[in-house]
Amino acid sequence: MKRFACHTLVTATLVLLFSSLQLRATGQEGEKPKEEAYSAVAVGTGGPVGGKSVQFDFRITKYTTDEEINELATLLKEKGQDALRSALEKRDVGRINRTGTTGNQIAVARKRQFGSETVITIVTARQMSFAELYNSGRSVDYPFGYLQVKFNGDEPGTGQIMAAAKIRFDKKKGNYEIESFGNQYIKATNVRPWK
C-alpha cells in the first residue's frame, strides 16, 4: 500500500475535509446552491494504468458546509471508517462519471480559494462490484474515491485521483490519514468548466 501521510496532497485533503476549518470556503455558506459542471481526462502515468486515458465529467449541485465536514470528521474519529462510509452513502451533492456511464454519486464536495488558486475536492463512497464484495479482497477496505483538482486563473485544471482509498483517524498521532490502495498513478488533466 502506498501511504500519503506526509504528502502535500494529503495535507490539503485533510485540511479541506476533516479539520476544524478556520476559513470558510467560498460560495458554501448561506448561498443558494448553483450547479457546476466540469469535463476532464484521467491519465494513467505509471503502473498497470500507464499510458491509458479516459474522459470523465463531474457535476456538483451543492458544496458541503464546514458544519457538515466537522460532523463527518467527528463520526470518523469516534466510530471509524465503516460508519463514515454509511453516512456518505446517504449524501448526494452531485455526480462523477466516465463519459457515457451513470457513474458514482458524490458525497462530499469542497471548493476553496488560496490566493489565485481554486481547489475542488471530491469524495465518494465508491461503488463496488458484486464480485469484489463476494471475494472480499483487500480492496474492500478502501471504500472511498477521491479527486482533487486545482485551477489557476482561466487555465485548465489539473489534479490527482485515487480510485480506491481508506480514510482513518490515527489516535496515537492525533491526525487523519488517507491511504491509497496500491500505487495509483492517475492524474486529472484538462479540467474545464462546462460553458
N, C-alpha and C positions, 0 to 999 in steps of 0.2 A: 504494500500500500504506500502511496505517496502522501506524506503529510505536508500540509501547507502552513503549519502553526506559526512559523517565523516569516512567512512570505507576505509581501506587501498586499497581495490580493486578499488574503485572509484578514489582515488588519483592517482593510477597508470594509470587507464584508461584515465583520463583527461590529465595527463601529456603526455601520448602517443598519444592521439587523438587530443586534442583541445587547447593546449597551445603553446606559441611561443617556439619552441624547440631549445635549445642551442646546444645539441649534435646531430650529425647526426646518424641516425640508420644504423647499419651495413648492407652492401650489398644493399643499397637502392638508392644511388645517383650515377649516371654516370656509372652504371654497366649494362651489358646486363642481362635481366631477366633470371633467372634459376628456372624452376618449382620445387616446393617442395610439397611432399605429405605425409600425416600422417594418421594413424589409431588410434582410441581411443574408450573408453567406457564412456557413460554418465550414471551416477548412481544417482538415487534419494535418498536423505539422510533424508528426512522428509516430512511432509505434505502429500498430496494426491499421490505424486510420490515416497514415501518412499519404499525402497526395490526393486524398478524396475530399470532395466538397459537395455541399447540398444547400439549396436555398431554403430559408425559413422566414416566417413572419411572426411578430408578436403584437398583440393589441392590449392596451391597458385601459380598463374602464374606470378605475379609481385607484388612487395611491393609498397605501397602508399608513395609518397615522402613527405618531410617536406613542400614543397610549396603547394602541394595538400591538406595536412592537414590544413594548415593555411587558405586556401581558403574556406574549408568546415566549419572551426571554425567561420570565418567571416560571412558566409552565415547563419549559425545558430544564431549567435548573432544579425544580422541585420534583418533577415526575418523569423526566427523561425523554429520549428521542421518540419512543412509541406514542407517548401522549401528544408530543408536538406534531407528529405525522397525522394522528387522528384529528387534531384541531385544524391542520392545514387542509385536509381533505374536504372540510366543510366550507372553506373560504374560496371565493371566486371573485378575483379582481381583474380578470382578463383571460387571454388565451395565447399560447405559443404553439406553433405548429410548423412542421416541414411543409413546404408548398404542396398543395394537393391532398393534404391529410387533415383530419379533425384535430390532431394534436393533444395538448395537455392543458388543463386549467391552471392558471397562475394563482398561487395562494398569497404571495407577498410581493408587492412592487413598491420600490422606493426610488425617489428622484431627489438628488441633492446637487447643490451648486457649490463648487470650490473655485473661487476666482472665475476664470473664463471657462473652466471645465465643468461640464454637466455629467453626472454619473447616474445611470439607471441600474438598479439591482433587482433581480427577479429570483424567487424561489418557488419551486413546485413540489407537491407530493407526487413523485413520479409514478407513472403507470407501469405496472409490472405484468408481464405475460403470465398466463396460467402455468406454462412450463417452468418459468423462473421460480414462481412461488411453490410449485409442486416439488421441484428438485431441491429447493431450499438451500441454494448455494450461498457463497459469501456475499454475492451482490445484493441479496435481500436486506442485508444490514446497512445498505447505502440507499435509503428510500427517498432522497431528495434530488431534484435537479436544480441547477444553479446557472445563472447568466448574469454577467456584469459587463456593461458597455460604457465607454467614455466618449464624449463628444467635446471637441474644442472648436468653438465658433460654428461656421457653416460646413466644416469639413465632415466627410462621412465618419461615423464612429467605428471604434474597434473594441474588442473585449475578449473575455475568457468564458469558456463553457465547461461545466462539469456535468456530464450526463447522469452520473450517479455519485452522490455524496452523503457523508454522515456528518451530523452536527451534534455536538455534545458539550456539556459543561464539565470542566475538569475541576473538581472540588479542591484538590491539593494545590493547584496553581491559581485557582480562583478566576479562571477565564474560560471563554467559549472557544471551541476549536472546530474547524471544518476540515474534513479529510476526504480526499478523492478516492474512488475505487480504481485501483491500478494507476497506470500512467496515462492520463487522458490529455493528449496533446491536441486540444481543439480550440481554435481561435474563432471569434466572431469578427468578420470583416465587412466593409462596405455597408455599414448600418446606416440606413437613411429613413427619415420620416416619410410617411405617405403624404403626398400633396393633395 
